[in-house]
Amino acid sequence: MTLLIEWGPAILALLAAGLFAGFAAGLFGIGGGFVVVPAMVALLPLLGGVRGEDTHVAIGTSFATIVITSLRSTLSHAKRGAVDFNILKSWAPWIVLGVGFGVMLASRLSGTTLTIIFASGIALMAVNFLIPKLARHQLRDTMPTGAARAAIAGGLGLFSSLLGIGGGTVAVIVMTLCGRTIHRAIATAAGFGFIIAVPGTIGWMLIGLGKPGLPIGSVGYVNLLGAAVITSMSILTAPLGVAAAHALPAEPLKRVFGVYLLFIAGVMLQRALH
């Protein structure tokens, strides 16, 4: 009973984050890390642990939630025939390689540095949501192949592994620039999240093993308690986000989400600098 009273507010907040993350994942083709990471950073002190490790645990836990959320979202999109599995198969090896390099790099970075990288990354991503027309100009009719594909896919994996995100925003931009419709791009981007999150989760677990001062319920830098609570809700709302993506005008919702991203970027940057 005492533990329930002590952790009750944190669990309720994580449930709310899960609802939001799942809906956003289905709606925008993202993994939900933009929601999960800041929520975990804010709530981890309630679960104990050293503050200097909060960002590492938040990013690792975000990947664990993305595994389930992105899979649920991908399957929902696939039922509508919107997922391009050929793109996923051809990009997967390079994405996984990029994630591996990103996790190794992250193991050498401080919590403050990771927080600044996260804040800068989501501020950059906010531009896409606030000004969606920037990514609408079609540059070509085919997806990149060869060295270009390896560079873009590897960079996507590296970038995502440092932020704890599924890379959906970048993936959607690349696919729409290469002639894919927005609905097909969003659906396929959900699959990118799964490809990124599986090695990301394993990697963040491994680099955090044996670290002192981690919150209760952690395996390495992945907090299983937080991940379980968040995913219990996100799997319910991801299909709702998918339905909304196919039924609602996306631009007004994107702008609202863009404002949210800028706000979170400011909060995270302030946290890193104080």
C-alpha positions in Angstrom: 0.0 0.0 0.0 2.8 2.4 0.8 4.5 1.7 -2.5 1.2 2.3 -4.3 0.9 5.7 -2.6 4.5 6.5 -3.3 4.5 5.5 -7.0 0.9 6.2 -7.8 1.4 9.7 -9.3 4.3 8.4 -11.4 2.3 5.4 -12.7 -0.7 7.6 -13.6 1.6 10.0 -15.4 3.2 7.1 -17.3 -0.2 5.7 -18.2 -1.1 9.1 -19.7 2.2 9.3 -21.6 1.5 5.8 -23.0 -1.9 6.9 -24.3 -0.4 10.0 -26.0 2.7 8.1 -27.3 0.6 5.3 -28.9 -1.8 7.8 -30.6 1.1 9.9 -31.9 2.8 6.8 -33.2 -0.1 5.7 -35.2 -1.0 9.2 -36.4 2.4 10.3 -37.5 4.3 7.1 -38.1 6.7 7.8 -35.2 7.7 5.5 -32.4 6.5 7.7 -29.6 10.0 8.6 -28.3 9.2 12.3 -28.5 6.7 11.7 -25.8 8.3 8.9 -23.8 11.8 10.4 -23.3 10.7 13.7 -21.7 8.0 11.9 -19.6 10.6 9.4 -18.3 13.2 12.1 -17.5 10.5 14.0 -15.5 9.3 10.9 -13.6 12.3 8.8 -13.1 13.3 10.6 -9.9 10.1 9.2 -8.3 11.4 5.7 -9.0 14.8 6.4 -7.4 18.2 6.4 -9.0 20.9 9.0 -9.7 19.9 12.1 -11.7 23.0 11.9 -13.9 21.7 8.7 -15.4 18.1 9.8 -16.0 18.5 10.7 -19.6 20.3 7.4 -20.4 17.5 5.4 -18.7 14.8 7.5 -20.4 16.3 6.9 -23.9 16.8 3.1 -23.2 13.3 2.8 -21.9 11.8 4.7 -24.8 13.2 2.1 -27.2 11.6 -0.7 -25.2 8.2 1.0 -25.6 8.8 1.7 -29.3 9.3 -2.0 -30.0 5.7 -2.7 -29.0 4.1 0.5 -30.1 5.7 0.6 -33.6 4.9 -3.1 -34.1 1.2 -2.5 -33.2 1.1 0.5 -35.5 2.8 -1.3 -38.4 0.4 -4.2 -38.2 -2.6 -1.8 -38.2 -1.2 0.0 -41.3 -0.4 -3.3 -42.9 -4.1 -4.4 -42.7 -4.8 -1.4 -44.9 -2.1 -2.5 -47.4 -0.1 0.7 -46.8 3.3 -0.7 -45.6 6.1 -1.0 -48.2 7.9 -4.1 -46.8 10.4 -4.0 -49.7 11.8 -0.7 -48.4 12.0 -2.0 -44.9 13.9 -5.1 -45.9 16.5 -3.2 -48.0 17.1 -0.5 -45.4 17.1 -2.7 -42.3 20.8 -3.9 -42.3 22.1 -0.3 -42.6 19.7 1.0 -40.0 20.8 -1.7 -37.5 24.5 -0.9 -38.2 23.8 2.8 -37.5 22.0 2.0 -34.3 25.0 0.0 -33.1 27.4 2.9 -33.7 25.0 5.3 -32.0 24.6 3.2 -28.9 28.4 2.8 -28.6 28.8 6.6 -29.0 26.0 7.2 -26.4 27.9 5.0 -23.8 30.7 7.6 -23.9 28.4 10.7 -23.5 27.3 12.3 -20.3 23.6 12.7 -19.4 23.9 16.5 -19.9 25.3 16.0 -23.4 22.6 13.5 -24.3 19.9 15.9 -23.1 21.3 18.7 -25.2 21.4 16.4 -28.3 17.8 15.3 -27.6 16.6 18.9 -27.2 18.4 20.0 -30.4 17.1 17.0 -32.4 13.4 17.4 -31.5 13.7 21.2 -32.1 14.9 20.3 -35.6 12.1 17.8 -36.1 9.5 20.4 -35.0 10.2 22.4 -38.2 8.8 19.5 -40.2 5.6 19.5 -38.2 5.2 23.2 -38.1 6.0 23.7 -41.9 5.0 20.4 -43.4 5.2 21.8 -47.0 9.0 21.8 -46.8 9.0 18.0 -47.1 6.4 17.8 -49.9 8.6 18.7 -52.8 9.2 15.5 -54.8 12.9 15.3 -55.8 12.8 11.9 -57.5 10.5 8.9 -58.3 12.6 6.1 -56.7 14.1 5.5 -53.3 17.9 5.8 -52.8 20.0 2.7 -53.5 23.7 1.7 -53.1 25.9 4.1 -51.1 23.2 6.7 -50.8 20.8 4.3 -49.1 23.6 3.0 -46.8 24.5 6.5 -45.8 20.9 7.7 -45.2 19.8 4.5 -43.4 22.9 4.4 -41.3 22.6 8.0 -40.4 18.9 7.5 -39.5 19.9 4.6 -37.1 22.7 6.7 -35.6 20.5 9.8 -35.1 17.6 7.8 -33.7 19.7 5.8 -31.2 21.0 9.0 -29.6 17.5 10.5 -29.2 15.5 7.4 -28.2 13.1 7.8 -31.2 11.9 5.5 -33.9 13.1 7.8 -36.8 9.7 8.1 -38.3 9.8 11.8 -39.0 13.0 11.5 -41.0 11.8 8.4 -42.8 8.6 10.1 -43.8 10.5 13.1 -45.2 12.8 10.8 -47.2 10.0 8.8 -48.7 7.8 11.7 -49.6 10.7 13.4 -51.3 11.2 10.2 -53.3 7.6 10.1 -54.6 5.8 8.0 -51.9 2.4 9.2 -50.8 2.1 10.6 -47.3 -0.1 7.8 -46.1 2.3 5.1 -47.5 5.2 7.0 -46.0 3.7 7.2 -42.6 2.7 3.5 -42.6 6.2 2.4 -43.7 7.9 4.7 -41.2 6.2 2.8 -38.4 8.1 -0.2 -39.5 11.3 1.7 -39.4 10.6 2.3 -35.7 10.5 -1.4 -35.0 13.7 -2.0 -36.9 15.5 0.7 -34.9 14.0 -0.1 -31.5 14.9 -3.8 -31.2 18.7 -3.4 -31.5 18.4 -0.1 -29.6 16.7 -1.7 -26.7 19.3 -4.5 -26.6 22.2 -2.0 -26.9 21.0 0.3 -24.2 20.5 -2.7 -21.9 24.0 -3.9 -22.5 25.8 -0.6 -22.0 24.0 0.0 -18.7 24.6 -3.3 -17.1 26.3 -3.0 -13.8 25.8 0.8 -13.6 25.2 1.9 -10.0 22.2 4.1 -9.0 19.7 3.1 -11.6 16.0 3.3 -10.8 14.1 0.3 -9.4 13.0 -2.1 -12.1 15.9 -1.4 -14.5 17.9 -3.8 -16.6 20.8 -1.8 -17.8 19.5 1.5 -19.1 16.0 0.1 -19.8 13.5 0.5 -17.0 11.1 -2.4 -17.4 8.5 -1.0 -14.9 8.2 2.3 -16.9 8.2 0.5 -20.2 5.4 -1.9 -19.1 3.2 0.8 -17.9 3.6 3.0 -21.0 3.1 0.1 -23.5 0.0 -1.1 -21.7 -1.6 2.1 -22.9 0.2 2.7 -26.2 -0.9 -0.6 -27.7 -4.5 0.5 -27.1 -4.2 4.0 -28.8 -1.8 3.2 -31.7 -4.7 1.7 -33.8 -6.7 4.8 -33.0 -3.9 7.0 -34.3 -3.7 4.9 -37.5 -7.4 5.4 -38.1 -7.1 9.1 -37.5 -4.1 9.2 -40.0 -6.4 7.9 -42.7 -9.4 9.9 -41.8 -8.4 13.3 -40.5 -6.6 16.3 -42.1 -3.0 16.0 -41.0 -1.7 19.5 -41.2 -3.6 21.1 -38.2 -2.6 18.2 -36.0 1.0 18.4 -37.2 1.3 22.0 -36.2 0.0 21.3 -32.7 2.5 18.5 -32.3 5.2 20.8 -33.6 4.5 23.4 -30.9 4.6 20.6 -28.4 8.0 19.5 -29.7 9.4 23.1 -29.4 8.1 23.3 -25.8 9.7 20.0 -24.8 12.9 21.0 -26.5 13.0 24.2 -24.4 12.3 22.3 -21.2 14.9 19.7 -21.8 17.5 22.3 -22.8 16.8 24.3 -19.7 17.2 21.1 -17.6 20.6 20.4 -19.2 21.9 23.8 -18.6 20.9 24.1 -14.9 
